[in-house]
Amino acid sequence: MSLTTPSNREFRIRIAQKKIGDLNIAEWLVRLRFFECLFMKGEKGLLELLTDWFRFSRSMLALSVTVFWKVKWGKSATGLIQVTLTAIYLLNFNSEKIYAVFTMISTWFVSPFLLFIYDREQLYNRCFEAIYSEIFLYYIFAFAVLSSGHVLLLYVGYANKSSSKRGSSWLYMLISRFIKINEFTVTLIEIALTVFIAYCCWHYWKEPRLAIHLWLACLSWLSMEILDESQFAKHKSMMNM
C-alpha cells in the first residue's frame, strides 16, 4: 500500500525556468552570483550565465503572451523586474532604431542605460514614433496594463499557492465547468489559438512584425510547458512505483 497521498502525487516540479520573482533576482544580485560565475567558476560559470540568460529570455517571450491567458501568478514565477524587461524587449522589437536580431541582447545590456544616454524626446521617438507597427504598440500597451495588474496582485498578497506556477488558466477554469479536461490540454489550445492569431496578423492584417513575435513567443511557451509536463509525468511514474 502506498503511503503517498493523492495531493502529493499532483505535486509539480517545474524545471523550465528558475525562480525569477523580484526577491529571487534581488537575492541573486546581493550574493554577487554574476561575478562569481564570471570570474571564479571559469568556463563552467560562463556556461551557467549563458544558460540562465537563455532561460530568462525564453520566459520573457512566453510571458508576453501568457499574460493574456493566465491569472494569479506565483511569487517566484514573475515580478516587476521581468515585466519591465519584457516591455523593453517589446518596444525594442517594434523600433526601427535597432535590428531585430539584437533585440534581446539590447534589452539586457543596452536598454537599461538609455535613460542616461538619450533625452526624453529621443526616447519617445525611439519607442513610440520610429516604429514598425502601431497595432504592435497597442499590443505592448495591453501587455503593460495586464502584467502590471498581475504584479500588483502579487504584492498585495493575491499570489498563487504554488510559488513557481506561471499563472492559472482562466480558459481552463471556464471549460472545466462543463467538461473534464486537464490544464495541459487547455494550454495547447491556448497556444494554438495564439498561433492562429499570429497567422491572421501576417496574412490578413499585414502585421508581420507582430506575427513573428507571437510565433516566437508561442515556441518559447510550448517548450517550457513540454519540459514541465514531461518532468511531472516522470515524477508521477516514480511516485506510483
Secondary structure, 3 states (H helix, E strand, C coil): CCCCCHHHHCCCCCCCCCCCCHHHHHHHHHCCHHHHHHHCCHHHHHHHHHHHHHHHHHHHHHHHHHCCCEECCCCCCCCHHHHHHHHHHHHHHCECCCCHHHHHHHHHHCHHHHHHHCCHHHHHHHHHHCECCHHHHHHHHHHHHHHHHHHHHHHCCCCCCCCCCCCEEHHHHHHCCCCCCCHHHHHHHHHHHHHHHHHHHHHCCCCHHHHHHHHHHHHHHHHHHHHHHHHHHHHHHHHCC
